[in-house]
Amino acid sequence: MFRKKLENFWYYHKYKVIIAIFAIITIIVASSGDSGGEADLEIGYVIGNREVILQNLDENKALFESLIQGKDKEKAIVSILPITPSRLEVEFVIGISQIFLLDKETLLPIINHHFFEPLDSYVDKYNIDLSGFPEVKADPDGENNYKVYAIPVKKLDMFLEMGFPEDYYFAIRLPKENDKDDVMRNKNAHIVLEYILKNSQ
């Protein structure tokens, strides 16, 4: 009887269990990484079929840490980590990274879901020409109200200098509004984007 119940549970809930296991493993790995705990800003970049070799990583992390607010008032912590396909699934379930750097193949299937924040205000403020990038606009609500949810890395000089491919896209995850730490990390993501755009002109 118990075995039959277990088989039924596994049949109906196996994907949830697998994702939960990935989430737990990811949290353990992230907390034991070089950040010394939960980061005040996490930048995740997708690694697919190509190798992404980053330049001046420590200097750029230090710069970002000097710009943002941390839970520990003495020093903010920034993590810049690769995202594997299995970790990407975890991101959609629990949300870890605030900033995403994605290739087109990864961006297109998810841009029409409520996962990223609209970035139209930055496009307007910095007069970013997106005429050659229709893929960065989406209408998740299906109301024929298209907004910009990603900015091509090609338009972000600092990320190009760091070694991110020019055909990648920058996006910011929507914050969990009931989590004040996540809201703070989201604000940090906006501070970094603002700095990069000011210095890309």
Summary of the structure (lengths in Angstrom):
residues: 201
radius of gyration: 18.2
end to end distance: 67.9
largest distance: 67.9
contacts: 564
relative contact order: 0.16
helix: 47%
strand: 15%
